[in-house]
């Protein structure tokens, strides 16, 4: 079995995950007749047999003309892939149970356009793209995200049947890239823990949410609800509204607030739901996990940081 895997790896140039750019040179491209190509070859054989039996000159001409057409199609199938430069794109994070989309960039350095190039993973859905001459195009492959953590795309197949569909040309690419998979959120409706008023720095500065007290310069992480959009529409710099009269409300999301009978994955699922709901409500919140703490904050960057901690817990 091990010898068979070694032979397969040598035959199909399987190198495992690769870094950087992959160039489709001649030894990385493989071609076999498609089903239509096999049927085409059988028809040519029958035509040749009939021409020989009945000494049909026009039959010989037609048979060899179609055979030359098939050989030309094989060369164009090979040319449609050779020389392509492939780099890995960024995969956006997803939640467990969703489908991750890994993108690759196909760069065509030649003056001849490439047509109908498909990208797939283990016989899944295929996305076809055309790559103009001296230009680039993005192709994507869908990979189910079954579990939280880091998801690898595995070995992807880049193939084409251009121009006549008589031949199937393909190459394997495998990048050392990953997609972050967040835990599956619990069902909506899970109540948030009680919100506590902060008596520390926020209260001393008067950064509550009762009465409007002025504007200050925008800082990354500020809630979009507090941005002075009218001032921004007048072309001014981005400003954030300040309020006074009540200390800033914040809450801590910690695994100790959940029932002990829940397993690890169920607790992470509930914490994920809390993070999403707290962000949607515009609350300042912190996250506490065994061995990891995310300080109180708000905004999309803070939400993503909390979800990343939950994914890697």
QUIKA-V635411 format. One record per residue. N is the residue number from 0. SS is DSSP state (h for helix, s for strand, l for the rest). PSI is psi in degrees with one decimal (none if undefined). D_CENTER is the distance of its C-alpha to the mean C-alpha in whole Angstrom. Layout:
n: <N:N>
ss: <SS:SS>
psi: <PSI:PSI>
d_center: <D_CENTER:D_CENTER>
This chain:
n: <0:1:2:3:4:5:6:7:8:9:10:11:12:13:14:15:16:17:18:19:20:21:22:23:24:25:26:27:28:29:30:31:32:33:34:35:36:37:38:39:40:41:42:43:44:45:46:47:48:49:50:51:52:53:54:55:56:57:58:59:60:61:62:63:64:65:66:67:68:69:70:71:72:73:74:75:76:77:78:79:80:81:82:83:84:85:86:87:88:89:90:91:92:93:94:95:96:97:98:99:100:101:102:103:104:105:106:107:108:109:110:111:112:113:114:115:116:117:118:119:120:121:122:123:124:125:126:127:128:129:130:131:132:133:134:135:136:137:138:139:140:141:142:143:144:145:146:147:148:149:150:151:152:153:154:155:156:157:158:159:160:161:162:163:164:165:166:167:168:169:170:171:172:173:174:175:176:177:178:179:180:181:182:183:184:185:186:187:188:189:190:191:192:193:194:195:196:197:198:199:200:201:202:203:204:205:206:207:208:209:210:211:212:213:214:215:216:217:218:219:220:221:222:223:224:225:226:227:228:229:230:231:232:233:234:235:236:237:238:239:240:241:242:243:244:245:246:247:248:249:250:251:252:253:254:255:256:257:258:259:260:261:262:263:264:265:266:267:268:269:270:271:272:273:274:275:276:277:278:279:280:281:282:283:284:285:286:287:288:289:290:291:292:293:294:295:296:297:298:299:300:301:302:303:304:305:306:307:308:309:310:311:312>
ss: <l:h:h:h:h:h:h:h:h:h:h:l:l:l:l:l:l:s:l:l:l:s:s:l:l:h:h:h:l:s:s:s:s:l:h:h:h:h:h:h:h:h:h:h:h:h:h:h:h:h:h:h:h:h:l:l:h:h:h:h:h:h:h:h:h:h:h:h:h:h:h:h:h:h:h:h:h:h:h:l:l:l:l:l:s:s:s:s:l:l:l:l:l:s:s:l:l:l:s:s:s:s:s:s:s:s:s:l:l:l:l:l:l:s:s:s:s:s:s:s:l:l:l:l:l:l:s:s:s:s:s:l:l:l:l:s:s:s:s:s:s:s:s:s:l:l:l:l:s:s:s:s:l:l:l:s:s:s:s:s:l:l:l:l:l:l:s:s:s:s:s:s:s:l:s:l:l:s:s:s:s:s:l:l:l:l:l:l:l:l:l:l:l:l:l:s:s:l:l:l:h:h:h:h:l:l:l:s:l:l:s:s:s:s:s:s:s:l:l:l:l:l:l:h:h:h:s:l:h:h:h:h:h:l:l:l:l:l:s:s:s:s:s:s:l:l:l:l:s:s:s:s:s:s:h:h:h:l:l:l:l:l:l:h:h:h:h:h:h:h:h:h:h:h:h:h:h:h:h:h:l:l:l:s:s:s:s:s:s:l:l:s:s:s:s:s:s:l:l:h:h:h:h:h:h:h:h:h:h:h:h:l:l>
psi: <-43.2:-38.4:-37.9:-40.1:-38.4:-41.2:-42.6:-41.0:-39.0:-40.4:-43.3:13.4:46.4:110.3:-2.7:-173.5:135.0:152.0:155.6:-145.0:141.4:128.5:127.2:89.6:177.6:-42.0:-7.0:-1.5:134.4:143.9:133.7:154.0:140.6:-179.6:-40.6:-36.2:-39.0:-43.6:-39.7:-42.8:-38.8:-42.0:-41.8:-39.6:-40.7:-40.3:-41.0:-40.2:-44.4:-38.0:-37.3:-44.1:-38.7:9.7:57.4:109.6:-43.2:-31.4:-41.5:-44.1:-46.6:-40.3:-48.6:-29.9:-44.5:-35.4:-41.6:-33.4:-41.2:-41.3:-40.0:-38.9:-37.9:-41.7:-39.0:-32.3:-44.0:-44.5:-24.0:-19.3:-34.6:137.0:-8.9:140.4:125.9:130.1:154.2:140.5:-177.7:136.4:122.7:143.1:149.1:170.2:151.9:135.8:-15.2:-175.1:123.3:147.3:111.9:127.6:147.3:145.9:122.4:115.9:128.6:103.9:-4.5:176.1:3.8:130.2:153.6:136.0:147.7:59.3:124.9:148.4:129.2:166.7:111.9:48.7:14.2:-161.7:146.0:136.6:123.3:140.5:155.1:140.0:108.2:164.0:132.7:31.7:179.7:159.6:152.2:134.9:148.7:152.5:132.5:131.6:122.8:133.5:94.6:-42.6:156.2:163.7:-149.1:129.0:126.0:141.7:-20.8:-159.0:124.2:149.6:123.7:122.0:169.2:150.5:11.6:142.6:-24.0:-4.5:9.8:-21.5:149.3:110.2:135.2:165.0:148.1:136.2:138.9:113.6:150.2:70.4:159.9:160.8:136.3:126.2:115.5:157.9:152.7:124.7:145.7:165.5:144.6:151.8:-7.0:118.0:143.0:155.1:162.8:138.6:131.2:143.1:131.1:128.8:13.7:-126.8:-38.8:-38.7:-37.2:-28.3:-6.9:41.6:47.8:-160.7:26.7:-66.7:139.8:129.3:-2.6:-171.6:151.2:167.4:143.2:138.1:140.4:134.1:-13.2:145.3:134.5:-22.6:-23.0:3.4:137.5:86.8:-30.7:-39.9:-38.3:-35.4:-26.7:4.0:6.8:172.1:160.4:124.7:154.7:136.2:141.8:144.4:155.0:167.1:-13.4:139.7:154.6:132.5:133.2:160.4:156.0:129.6:111.9:151.0:-21.0:-14.9:-7.7:154.6:146.3:-25.0:-11.2:140.4:175.7:-47.6:-37.3:-39.4:-42.4:-35.5:-42.1:-41.5:-36.2:-42.7:-41.2:-42.2:-45.2:-42.0:-39.4:-38.9:-41.7:-31.3:-4.4:24.9:153.5:128.0:156.6:163.7:133.3:121.7:162.4:112.4:5.1:134.8:131.8:118.5:164.7:135.0:-172.9:173.3:170.3:-39.2:-39.8:-41.1:-46.2:-35.4:-40.7:-43.0:-36.0:-41.3:-39.5:-37.5:-34.9:7.9:none>
d_center: <33:32:34:32:29:30:31:28:26:29:29:25:25:22:22:19:16:17:17:17:17:18:21:22:26:28:28:24:25:26:28:30:31:30:32:33:34:36:38:38:40:42:43:44:46:48:49:50:52:54:55:56:58:59:59:58:57:55:53:52:51:49:47:47:45:43:42:42:39:37:37:36:33:32:32:30:28:28:28:25:23:25:24:21:19:15:13:10:8:6:3:5:8:9:12:14:14:11:8:5:3:3:5:9:12:15:18:22:25:27:29:28:26:23:23:21:18:16:13:13:12:16:17:15:14:14:13:16:16:19:20:23:25:25:22:18:15:11:10:7:7:7:8:10:10:14:15:15:14:12:10:10:9:12:14:13:15:16:19:22:25:26:29:31:29:31:29:26:24:21:20:18:15:14:12:13:10:9:7:10:11:14:17:17:20:23:25:26:30:30:32:31:34:37:36:38:40:40:43:42:41:39:43:45:43:43:40:40:39:43:44:43:44:43:40:38:35:32:30:26:25:28:28:27:30:33:32:35:33:37:37:34:35:38:36:37:35:32:35:34:37:39:41:44:46:43:41:38:36:34:33:32:29:30:30:34:34:33:35:35:35:31:29:26:23:26:26:23:22:25:24:21:23:25:23:21:25:27:24:25:28:28:30:30:29:28:27:29:27:29:29:27:28:26:29:30:28:26:24:20:20:22:20:17:19:20:17:16:20:20:16:18:22>
